[in-house]
């Protein structure tokens, strides 16, 4: 089932968007197949799916779900380190290049953000090249699309092969300057505060401009 969501005020939209990712990840946990790997193509470590993964690391670990992530930017640094810590918790035997890679080639930034949450669950967002302040307010989630999830996995595999390992010194936090090749300016996004009384998502939108 697909639903298209119209733009709302940016603050409300960001809160709703993060809640949708948290909800989708909870559904992935409920339907978990041990050994399944969530795949994410993200503009930065501050993207909402990354926040959802960081917040639900413990639950993902308990059901045996892993994750692999491609980021177009290596900043914000704190979020990158938190994301790496979560990935390391989910796959403690894996080394950093096996879990997270860097899409440093600017010619590939027309690709859209995407997450594959399960065999039939996926999300698509705006193009990674788009400035964060000018991004489209639409987002598309699909809760029942085997074909969409399969196409997403193929896209992820292609971008993973075209990506570079993230230098471990960035993941460990030893470097405090802006990484060479990081795109655009660092995101100014702060973690979204979610009110426990706020209503849950209605339907499953997939966002694309």
N, C-alpha and C positions, 0 to 999 in steps of 0.2 A: 504494500500500500504506500502511495506517495502523496505528500501534501506540500503545497508551495506556500511559504509564509511571506507575507508582505513586510516591508521595512517598518521599523518602530524607532522610538527614540533610542539613541545609541547605547545609553546606560542600561535601559531595560532590555534591549536586544542582546547585549553582551551577557547579561545575567541569564536570560532565557536560553541563549546558545550554550552556555556552559552547563546549564541544567539538562539540556537535551543530551549533551555528550555524557554526562554522569548517568543519565537514565539509560542511554544506549549501552554504556559499559556495564551497568548493572544487569541488563538483559543478556549481554554476552556472558557474564559470570553465571547467570541462571542456566544458560544453555551450554555451559562450558564442555568442551571435549578436551580431555587432558592432552597436552602437547600442542594444541592449536596456538598459532602465533598471530597476534594482532599486528597489522602493518599500518604505518602512518607516514604520509608525506606532508611535512609541515613547513610553514614559512619560518617559524622560529620556535625555540623552546618555550616561548610564552603563549603559543597557540592554545586554544581551549582544549583540544584533545590531549595535549601534553599535561595540562593542569588536571584533567580528569584522571589520567593514568597515575600521576603522582599521588593524588588523593585516594586512589583505590588500590594502591600497590598491594597492601596486605590481603585484600579480598581476592585479587588476581592470583597472588601467590598460593593461597589456600586451595584454589581449584586447579592449579597447574597451568595457568595461561602465561604465555610469554609474549614479548613484543619486540618488534624491530622498527626503527624509525630513521627516516631521512629528513634532515633539516636543511633549509636554504641559507640560514643565518646561524652563526655560533653565539650570538648574544640575544638576550641578556645572559651574562655569565652565571649568575646565581641559579637561574632557572635551568641552564644547561647542566650544571653540576647536580641539581636535584633530579633532573630527568635521568642522567646517567646513573645516579644512585638507585633510582627505582628499577631501571633496567638490570642493574647488577644484582638487585635483590631477586628479581624474577628469574634470572639465569646466572647464578653465582659462579658457575664453571666457565662461562664464556668470557672472552676478552672484549675490550671496548669496540674494536672494529667489526666484531661479529654482531653487534647490537644496534649501533648508530653510525650513520654515515652523513657526509656533508656534500650537498649538491652545489658545488662551488662554481660550476660552469654557468655563466649568466645566460647562455643561449637556451638553457633548459627551464628558465624561470617562468615561461608561459604555462607550464604545467599547473594544474589546480591542486590545492590541498585535498587530501583524501584520507580516509581511514576505513579499513576493512575490519569490522568488529566480529564477524562470524561468517559462516558459510553462505548466509543470505542477507547479512546486515552490513550496510556501508554508508558512508557520508562523503559528500563532495562540497568543497568550499570555493573561494575565489582563487584567481591566479596568484601565484607566489610573487610575481613581479609587481603586483599592484601595491601602491603605497598604502600603509595601514589606515591612514586618515581618509582615503578615497575608495575604500573597498565597498563592494556591493553589500547590501544588508540582507540579501537572500541567502539561504543555506538549504541544501537538500540532503535529507536523510532517507534511506530506504530500508525498511524493516523486512522486506520479503522479496529479494531479487537475487536469485542464484546467478543469473547472467551478469548483473551489475557487480557482484562481489568477485566473480571470476575475472571480469575485465579489469577490475581494480587490482587484483593480484598480478595480472600480467603487466599492468602499468608500473606497479611497484618494482617488479623484478627488473624491468628495463631501466628504470631510474636508479635502482640500487647498483646495477652493473656500471652505470655511468657516473656514479658518485665516488667520492674519495673518503678514506678513513679519517675520522676526526682525530687530530693529534692528541695523545693522551694527556699532554700537559694542560690542554684546555679543560678536559674533563676533570682533572684533579684540582684545577683552580690555581695553578702556579703562575698563570699569566694574567695580568690585569688590564692590558691594553686591548684595543679593538683588534680582533683577529684579521689578518690579511685576507682579503677576498670576501669579507662579510658584506652583505648587500644592504643598501639603504642605511638609514640611521637606526640606532637601537630602538626597540619598541618602548613606549612609555606606559604600556599597559601594566596596571597593578592587578594582583589577584582579585577576582570578583568575589564580593561578599554575598553569600547566598542566604536568604532568610528562610528559616525552617518553615515558616507559615506561608511562603510563596507557593502558588499553584504549580503543579507539575506540568510537563509538556503535553500538549494536545496534538496527537498525531505525530507523523514522522516526516519532516520536510527535508529535502536535498537542495543545497544552495548553490546556485550558479548564475553568473551574470549573462 
